[in-house]
Amino acid sequence: MTKKYCYREVEFYKEAYIGMFFLKDDGDKRLLFVLDLIYKNKKILINKLKELKQWVVEDKTNEFEVYAAAVMKIRFNRKSPLKKEFWENDAEMVLNKSYRIGQYLKMFKDGENFYEIMVLPAFYNVKNKKWLLINWLPVIKNISDEELGKIAIMSQETQVDMSAKNMAMYTIEWVKGLYVDTWELVENGGTSSSTKTEFDC
């Protein structure tokens, strides 16, 4: 049976949220962990972050602790086409999840205003007719569809449903800190300037 590519329309959220953790060990080694999924509901995202923090605390083999968290609000900007050749062409290099985290670090260092978030349709649930959407990479604003196609080919560790007709670009509305004890958003001082300080550690 011949595979069908890029024929399903994707219903992207008009606005969504991305969650992330900052972790450190006893030696003060620090890591960034960005959740893959985007969330339509901020409250559901924060509940997910609570669950993940509890898992980190209870995992006896884990050497890291969650010392901070953040929430990013994103807004749909435009679609970019997915093409059959994205699955047929071999990439000269592979953009993996380490590269992804590096791009997030670079974005916070440079400033979020220069970037958009590349959102991919990871899976289509035929039964409930809903898409699973993931954030993949921060990319420079106004990137062309041709360049996005090259990134999609190189991003072979990502999960993209081959039936999806488009991926999407989202602008960043804000990034706010999230207290991991009270789970309250930091309304003042939790935007890009303070976030950069966390990432520079």
Buried (B, 14 or more C-beta within 10 A) or exposed (E): EEEEBBEBEBEBBEBBBBBBBBBBEEEEEBEBBBBBBBBEEBEEBBEBBEEBBEEBEEEEEEEBBBEBBBBBBBBBBEBBBBBEEBBEBEBEEEBBEEBBBBBBBEBBEBEBEEBBBBBBBBBBEEEEEEBBBBBBBBBEEEBEBEEBBBBBBBBBEBEBBBBBBBBBBBBBEEBBBBEBEEBEBBEEEBBBEBBBEBBEE
